[in-house]
Amino acid sequence: MIAYEKADPSYSLEGKTAIITGGAAGIGFATAEFFAEKGVNLILADLNKDACGKAKALGAKNIGIAGNVCDAAYRTSVIEAGVKAFGKIDILVNSAGIVALEKAETLSEDFWNRTISINLTASFMMAQTFGSYLIGHKLPGSIVNMASQAGTIALDKHVAYCASKGGIIAMTKVLAMEWGKYGIRVNCVSPTVVLTELGRKAWDGPVGDALKKEIPAERFAEPDEIAGVIAFLCSKAASMITGHDLLIDGGYTIK
Ligand SMILES: NC(=O)c1ccc[n+]([C@@H]2O[C@H](COP(=O)([O-])OP(=O)(O)OC[C@H]3O[C@@H](n4cnc5c(N)ncnc54)[C@H](O)[C@@H]3O)[C@@H](O)[C@H]2O)c1
């Protein structure tokens, strides 16, 4: 059962421990910064060789482990290192991801597979590894997966990306359904374009300018605007929210 938690006006996460995949850059790092401010112990899991340095910059006790989330042994080692360092882990944020831009008729099988493998398969396998740890130790927990507006609407040259993010939304709902009885909440967030390396790669230039005009907020998102929502979803204030896809799109998808 997901326990009732009295609403907490401070949205506190003090003393919690979180794994953030893709935590060395972009939305993942912004979430790490936000979490650090809220007293969360951090385990940053990222391909970036400086994952450890990035973690330590946010607090001496934090750890960073460089590696590939597509590798099963790496995923297990992240959980083991986190438990060794902090005793237990409460939160998983699955932020590692890539984008491959190509017309559907010419997208290579290799690019399709890489996108699905990193964005969808590795997010599920990381959630499975973390979920099994929580269930095995009878611990409650919260998982936030990174979907996208691309999981709900079609975007030109984004066929693999859209498929991976639609998969994240579906996967999130099933995990929430299956794991509610263990006290594990599973949600995802769906940002519009966020001003990170990945966001700029896809949307810098005239195509992005045209998209921006369609967003009621009349701008793209900054990474910390996603981090704050992820923190809310992990807090007691969201104790009755599970299986939800929270759009953070400045109103883009309401039309
Ligand atoms: N930026 C956007 O416009 C936007 C919008 C909606 C959703 N998203 C999603 O948010 C997530 C984060 O995107 P971002 O904009 O912060 O990207 P980013 O490129 O700024 O950061 C992604 C991080 O993930 C890491 N990473 C990539 N592949 C990895 C792997 N196999 N193993 C471990 N680490 C890996 C990278 O090293 C990098 O540090 C992605 O899932 C992305 O699809 C981004």
The ligand as an SDF file (V2000), in Angstrom:
LIG
                    3D

 44 48  0  0  0  0  0  0  0  0999 V2000
   16.1010   18.8270  -23.3470 N   0  0  0  0  0  0  0  0  0  0  0  0
   14.8670   18.6520  -23.7960 C   0  0  0  0  0  0  0  0  0  0  0  0
   14.3580   19.4440  -24.6220 O   0  0  0  0  0  0  0  0  0  0  0  0
   14.0520   17.4930  -23.2900 C   0  0  0  0  0  0  0  0  0  0  0  0
   12.6500   17.5610  -23.4230 C   0  0  0  0  0  0  0  0  0  0  0  0
   11.8780   16.5060  -22.9730 C   0  0  0  0  0  0  0  0  0  0  0  0
   12.5020   15.3870  -22.4110 C   0  0  0  0  0  0  0  0  0  0  0  0
   13.8550   15.3600  -22.3000 N   0  0  0  0  0  0  0  0  0  0  0  0
   14.4520   14.1630  -21.7190 C   0  0  0  0  0  0  0  0  0  0  0  0
   15.1340   14.5130  -20.5390 O   0  0  0  0  0  0  0  0  0  0  0  0
   16.2300   13.6250  -20.3280 C   0  0  0  0  0  0  0  0  0  0  0  0
   17.4840   14.4340  -20.0950 C   0  0  0  0  0  0  0  0  0  0  0  0
   17.7160   15.2310  -21.2490 O   0  0  0  0  0  0  0  0  0  0  0  0
   18.7050   16.4810  -21.2070 P   0  0  0  0  0  0  0  0  0  0  0  0
   18.1020   17.5100  -22.0540 O   0  0  0  0  0  0  0  0  0  0  0  0
   19.0800   16.7880  -19.8060 O   0  0  0  0  0  0  0  0  0  0  0  0
   19.9480   15.8560  -22.0020 O   0  0  0  0  0  0  0  0  0  0  0  0
   21.5170   16.1470  -21.8500 P   0  0  0  0  0  0  0  0  0  0  0  0
   22.1140   15.6620  -23.1150 O   0  0  0  0  0  0  0  0  0  0  0  0
   21.7510   17.5570  -21.4200 O   0  0  0  0  0  0  0  0  0  0  0  0
   21.9530   15.1870  -20.6380 O   0  0  0  0  0  0  0  0  0  0  0  0
   21.7880   13.8120  -20.7520 C   0  0  0  0  0  0  0  0  0  0  0  0
   22.7670   13.1140  -19.8280 C   0  0  0  0  0  0  0  0  0  0  0  0
   22.5360   11.6970  -19.9640 O   0  0  0  0  0  0  0  0  0  0  0  0
   23.7960   11.0560  -20.0480 C   0  0  0  0  0  0  0  0  0  0  0  0
   23.6510    9.7980  -20.7820 N   0  0  0  0  0  0  0  0  0  0  0  0
   23.2930    9.6370  -22.0840 C   0  0  0  0  0  0  0  0  0  0  0  0
   23.3150    8.3360  -22.4090 N   0  0  0  0  0  0  0  0  0  0  0  0
   23.6910    7.6650  -21.2910 C   0  0  0  0  0  0  0  0  0  0  0  0
   23.9070    6.2990  -21.0000 C   0  0  0  0  0  0  0  0  0  0  0  0
   23.7540    5.3520  -21.9370 N   0  0  0  0  0  0  0  0  0  0  0  0
   24.2780    5.9440  -19.7480 N   0  0  0  0  0  0  0  0  0  0  0  0
   24.4500    6.9020  -18.7860 C   0  0  0  0  0  0  0  0  0  0  0  0
   24.2850    8.2150  -19.0200 N   0  0  0  0  0  0  0  0  0  0  0  0
   23.9020    8.5870  -20.2520 C   0  0  0  0  0  0  0  0  0  0  0  0
   24.6980   12.0530  -20.7830 C   0  0  0  0  0  0  0  0  0  0  0  0
   26.0740   11.7790  -20.5430 O   0  0  0  0  0  0  0  0  0  0  0  0
   24.2400   13.3720  -20.1820 C   0  0  0  0  0  0  0  0  0  0  0  0
   24.9830   13.6970  -19.0210 O   0  0  0  0  0  0  0  0  0  0  0  0
   16.2900   12.7290  -21.5650 C   0  0  0  0  0  0  0  0  0  0  0  0
   15.6460   11.5170  -21.2980 O   0  0  0  0  0  0  0  0  0  0  0  0
   15.5190   13.5110  -22.5970 C   0  0  0  0  0  0  0  0  0  0  0  0
   14.9390   12.6870  -23.5780 O   0  0  0  0  0  0  0  0  0  0  0  0
   14.6390   16.3820  -22.7160 C   0  0  0  0  0  0  0  0  0  0  0  0
  1  2  1  0
  2  3  2  0
  2  4  1  0
  4  5  1  0
  4 44  2  0
  5  6  2  0
  6  7  1  0
  7  8  2  0
  8  9  1  0
  8 44  1  0
  9 10  1  0
  9 42  1  0
 10 11  1  0
 11 12  1  0
 11 40  1  0
 12 13  1  0
 13 14  1  0
 14 15  2  0
 14 16  1  0
 14 17  1  0
 17 18  1  0
 18 19  2  0
 18 20  1  0
 18 21  1  0
 21 22  1  0
 22 23  1  0
 23 24  1  0
 23 38  1  0
 24 25  1  0
 25 26  1  0
 25 36  1  0
 26 27  1  0
 26 35  1  0
 27 28  2  0
 28 29  1  0
 29 30  1  0
 29 35  2  0
 30 31  1  0
 30 32  2  0
 32 33  1  0
 33 34  2  0
 34 35  1  0
 36 37  1  0
 36 38  1  0
 38 39  1  0
 40 41  1  0
 40 42  1  0
 42 43  1  0
M  CHG  2   8   1  16  -1
M  END
$$$$
